[in-house]
Amino acid sequence: MNHHLREISSQVAADAHAVVILDRAGWHRSRALAVPGNITLLELPPYSPELNPVERIWHYLRSHWLANSVFSSLADIMDACEAAWNRFATNHHLIRSLCAVAWAPASPAL
Protein backbone atom coordinates (compact mmCIF):
# COMPACT_ATOMS: atom_id res chain seq x y z
CA MET A 1 0.00 0.00 0.00
CA ASN A 2 2.87 2.35 0.75
CA HIS A 3 4.28 1.75 -2.72
CA HIS A 4 0.86 2.46 -4.23
CA LEU A 5 0.56 5.72 -2.30
CA ARG A 6 4.05 6.80 -3.40
CA GLU A 7 3.10 6.10 -7.03
CA ILE A 8 -0.09 8.15 -6.71
CA SER A 9 1.84 10.94 -5.00
CA SER A 10 4.39 11.06 -7.81
CA GLN A 11 1.58 11.74 -10.31
CA VAL A 12 -0.02 14.61 -8.38
CA ALA A 13 0.87 18.04 -9.77
CA ALA A 14 3.07 20.18 -7.54
CA ASP A 15 0.23 22.64 -6.88
CA ALA A 16 -2.42 19.95 -6.29
CA HIS A 17 -3.57 17.59 -3.55
CA ALA A 18 -5.09 14.13 -4.02
CA VAL A 19 -7.83 12.47 -2.01
CA VAL A 20 -7.68 8.68 -2.08
CA ILE A 21 -10.98 7.03 -1.17
CA LEU A 22 -10.56 3.70 0.61
CA ASP A 23 -12.75 0.93 1.88
CA ARG A 24 -11.90 -0.48 5.29
CA ALA A 25 -9.54 -3.23 4.19
CA GLY A 26 -6.92 -4.00 6.81
CA TRP A 27 -3.99 -2.77 4.73
CA HIS A 28 -5.79 0.54 4.20
CA ARG A 29 -5.86 1.08 7.96
CA SER A 30 -2.40 -0.14 8.88
CA ARG A 31 -0.42 1.96 11.33
CA ALA A 32 2.60 1.32 9.09
CA LEU A 33 1.13 3.44 6.28
CA ALA A 34 3.31 6.34 5.21
CA VAL A 35 0.90 8.80 3.64
CA PRO A 36 2.67 11.40 1.47
CA GLY A 37 1.95 15.03 2.29
CA ASN A 38 0.09 15.63 -0.97
CA ILE A 39 -2.46 12.88 -0.29
CA THR A 40 -5.40 12.68 2.10
CA LEU A 41 -6.99 9.31 2.82
CA LEU A 42 -10.78 9.27 3.06
CA GLU A 43 -12.40 6.09 4.37
CA LEU A 44 -15.81 5.02 3.17
CA PRO A 45 -18.37 4.36 5.91
CA PRO A 46 -18.54 0.76 7.15
CA TYR A 47 -20.72 -1.62 5.13
CA SER A 48 -21.18 0.72 2.17
CA PRO A 49 -20.36 -1.29 -0.97
CA GLU A 50 -22.72 0.93 -2.97
CA LEU A 51 -20.24 3.79 -2.49
CA ASN A 52 -17.24 1.75 -3.62
CA PRO A 53 -16.73 1.75 -7.40
CA VAL A 54 -14.62 -1.41 -7.16
CA GLU A 55 -17.65 -3.27 -5.81
CA ARG A 56 -19.78 -2.05 -8.73
CA ILE A 57 -17.09 -3.08 -11.23
CA TRP A 58 -16.73 -6.54 -9.70
CA HIS A 59 -20.51 -7.00 -9.67
CA TYR A 60 -20.68 -5.99 -13.35
CA LEU A 61 -17.86 -8.35 -14.37
CA ARG A 62 -19.46 -11.26 -12.51
CA SER A 63 -22.99 -10.65 -13.76
CA HIS A 64 -22.15 -9.89 -17.40
CA TRP A 65 -19.06 -11.91 -18.29
CA LEU A 66 -18.34 -14.48 -15.59
CA ALA A 67 -21.72 -15.68 -14.31
CA ASN A 68 -23.20 -19.09 -15.05
CA SER A 69 -19.89 -20.44 -16.26
CA VAL A 70 -18.16 -23.73 -15.64
CA PHE A 71 -14.38 -23.74 -15.83
CA SER A 72 -12.15 -26.77 -16.29
CA SER A 73 -9.20 -25.37 -14.40
CA LEU A 74 -7.83 -22.47 -12.42
CA ALA A 75 -6.02 -21.33 -15.58
CA ASP A 76 -9.39 -21.14 -17.38
CA ILE A 77 -10.80 -19.05 -14.53
CA MET A 78 -7.81 -16.72 -14.69
CA ASP A 79 -8.13 -16.43 -18.48
CA ALA A 80 -11.84 -15.59 -18.19
CA CYS A 81 -11.17 -12.97 -15.52
CA GLU A 82 -8.40 -11.43 -17.59
CA ALA A 83 -10.61 -11.33 -20.70
CA ALA A 84 -13.46 -9.74 -18.72
CA TRP A 85 -11.13 -7.15 -17.20
CA ASN A 86 -9.58 -6.27 -20.56
CA ARG A 87 -13.02 -5.94 -22.13
CA PHE A 88 -14.09 -3.66 -19.30
CA ALA A 89 -10.86 -1.61 -19.25
CA THR A 90 -11.13 -0.65 -22.92
CA ASN A 91 -14.69 0.65 -22.62
CA HIS A 92 -14.35 4.17 -21.21
CA HIS A 93 -18.09 4.78 -21.32
CA LEU A 94 -18.68 1.69 -19.16
CA ILE A 95 -15.94 2.71 -16.73
CA ARG A 96 -17.47 6.16 -16.37
CA SER A 97 -20.99 4.77 -15.93
CA LEU A 98 -19.92 2.39 -13.16
CA CYS A 99 -17.45 4.65 -11.38
CA ALA A 100 -18.94 8.12 -11.70
CA VAL A 101 -20.51 9.56 -8.57
CA ALA A 102 -21.83 13.07 -8.07
CA TRP A 103 -19.48 13.73 -5.16
CA ALA A 104 -16.32 12.79 -7.13
CA PRO A 105 -16.54 14.15 -10.69
CA ALA A 106 -14.30 12.46 -13.26
CA SER A 107 -11.93 14.36 -15.47
CA PRO A 108 -13.32 14.94 -18.99
CA ALA A 109 -10.06 13.45 -20.33
CA LEU A 110 -11.05 9.92 -19.32
PyMOL commands that set and color helices and strands:
alter all, ss='L'
color gray80, all
select helices_A, chain A and resi 2-11+26-28+49-51+53-66+74-89+92-99
alter helices_A, ss='H'
color red, helices_A
select strands_A, chain A and resi 18-22+39-43
alter strands_A, ss='S'
color yellow, strands_A
deselect
rebuild
show_as cartoon
